[in-house]
Amino acid sequence: MASSDTKQLNLRARIDHHDILRRVNDRLKKDPVFDRVLRALLDDLEATAFMPVREIRAELHKVHARIDALEDRLASG
C-alpha cells in the first residue's frame, strides 16, 4: 500500500490499549483479509459474550446431577 493510499488518524485511547491498537494497525497493513474478519467481529454483538469457566463448570455440574438423578429414577422405576 502506497503512502498516498493512507490517511493519518489520531485517536485518544487509554494507555493500556495503545499496544493493541498498534497491532491492529500493523495487521490491517499486512493482511488483506483482516479487515473483513475485524468487521465481522465488530458487527457480531454476540462475539464477545462469554461465560467464565467457573460458571460453565457449575452449569455442567448441574446437568450431570440432573442426569444422575434421572438415571437413578429410571433404574429404580
GROMACS elastic network, one bead per residue, 0.5 to 0.9 nm:
[ bonds ]
;  ai    aj funct       b0    kb
    1     4     6  0.81598   500
    1     5     6  0.63725   500
    1     6     6  0.78353   500
    1    29     6  0.75309   500
    2     5     6  0.53694   500
    2     6     6  0.72334   500
    3     6     6  0.53452   500
    3     7     6  0.79675   500
    4     7     6  0.76494   500
   13    16     6  0.81311   500
   13    17     6  0.62402   500
   13    18     6  0.66854   500
   13    21     6  0.87126   500
   14    17     6  0.53587   500
   14    18     6  0.68217   500
   15    18     6  0.53912   500
   15    19     6  0.81475   500
   16    19     6  0.69534   500
   16    20     6  0.80976   500
   17    20     6  0.54057   500
   17    21     6  0.61771   500
   17    22     6  0.86876   500
   18    21     6  0.51697   500
   18    22     6  0.61933   500
   18    23     6  0.86338   500
   19    22     6  0.51131   500
   19    23     6  0.61668   500
   19    24     6  0.86333   500
   20    24     6  0.60971   500
   20    25     6  0.85277   500
   21    24     6  0.50710   500
   21    25     6  0.61236   500
   21    26     6  0.85755   500
   22    25     6  0.50562   500
   22    26     6  0.61068   500
   22    27     6  0.85413   500
   23    26     6  0.50710   500
   23    27     6  0.60630   500
   23    28     6  0.85028   500
   24    27     6  0.51054   500
   24    28     6  0.60653   500
   24    29     6  0.86487   500
   24    34     6  0.89214   500
   25    28     6  0.51081   500
   25    29     6  0.63371   500
   25    30     6  0.88031   500
   26    29     6  0.51668   500
   26    30     6  0.62895   500
   26    31     6  0.84872   500
   27    30     6  0.50975   500
   27    31     6  0.55737   500
   27    32     6  0.85512   500
   27    34     6  0.68731   500
   27    35     6  0.87332   500
   28    31     6  0.55706   500
   28    32     6  0.67934   500
   28    33     6  0.81540   500
   28    34     6  0.59129   500
   28    35     6  0.61805   500
   29    32     6  0.73366   500
   29    34     6  0.89449   500
   30    34     6  0.85634   500
   31    34     6  0.54359   500
   31    35     6  0.79770   500
   32    35     6  0.68757   500
   32    36     6  0.84435   500
   33    36     6  0.56320   500
   33    37     6  0.66707   500
   33    38     6  0.88840   500
   34    37     6  0.50393   500
   34    38     6  0.60006   500
   34    39     6  0.84470   500
   35    38     6  0.50567   500
   35    39     6  0.59844   500
   35    40     6  0.84979   500
   36    39     6  0.50777   500
   36    40     6  0.60879   500
   36    41     6  0.85703   500
   37    40     6  0.51422   500
   37    41     6  0.62386   500
   37    42     6  0.86978   500
   38    41     6  0.50551   500
   38    42     6  0.61839   500
   38    43     6  0.85670   500
   39    42     6  0.50576   500
   39    43     6  0.60145   500
   39    44     6  0.85226   500
   40    43     6  0.50841   500
   40    44     6  0.60719   500
   41    44     6  0.52426   500
   41    45     6  0.79658   500
   41    46     6  0.88942   500
   41    47     6  0.62532   500
   41    48     6  0.84667   500
   42    45     6  0.71437   500
   42    47     6  0.79575   500
   43    46     6  0.88774   500
   43    47     6  0.85251   500
   44    47     6  0.53117   500
   44    48     6  0.82263   500
   45    48     6  0.70834   500
   45    49     6  0.77280   500
   46    49     6  0.51050   500
   46    50     6  0.83529   500
   47    50     6  0.80571   500
   51    54     6  0.82217   500
   51    55     6  0.63078   500
   51    56     6  0.64483   500
   52    55     6  0.53913   500
   52    56     6  0.64459   500
   52    57     6  0.88056   500
   53    57     6  0.61125   500
   53    58     6  0.85450   500
   54    57     6  0.51055   500
   54    58     6  0.61731   500
   54    59     6  0.86574   500
   55    59     6  0.61246   500
   55    60     6  0.85323   500
   56    59     6  0.51015   500
   56    60     6  0.61251   500
   56    61     6  0.85256   500
   57    60     6  0.50297   500
   57    61     6  0.60488   500
   57    62     6  0.86440   500
   58    61     6  0.50156   500
   58    62     6  0.63334   500
   58    63     6  0.87501   500
   59    62     6  0.51013   500
   59    63     6  0.62909   500
   59    64     6  0.86665   500
   60    64     6  0.60942   500
   60    65     6  0.84900   500
   61    64     6  0.51131   500
   61    65     6  0.61067   500
   61    66     6  0.86416   500
   62    65     6  0.50417   500
   62    66     6  0.62127   500
   62    67     6  0.86420   500
   63    66     6  0.51229   500
   63    67     6  0.61967   500
   63    68     6  0.85818   500
   64    67     6  0.50251   500
   64    68     6  0.60454   500
   64    69     6  0.85311   500
   65    68     6  0.50670   500
   65    69     6  0.61492   500
   65    70     6  0.86204   500
   66    69     6  0.50547   500
   66    70     6  0.61412   500
   66    71     6  0.85447   500
   67    70     6  0.50707   500
   67    71     6  0.60617   500
   67    72     6  0.85082   500
   68    71     6  0.50852   500
   68    72     6  0.61141   500
   68    73     6  0.86521   500
   69    72     6  0.50670   500
   69    73     6  0.62343   500
   69    74     6  0.86434   500
   70    73     6  0.50829   500
   70    74     6  0.61441   500
   70    75     6  0.85329   500
   71    74     6  0.50555   500
   71    75     6  0.60246   500
   71    76     6  0.85737   500
   72    75     6  0.50827   500
   72    76     6  0.61594   500
   72    77     6  0.83737   500
   73    76     6  0.52390   500
   73    77     6  0.57575   500
   74    77     6  0.50810   500
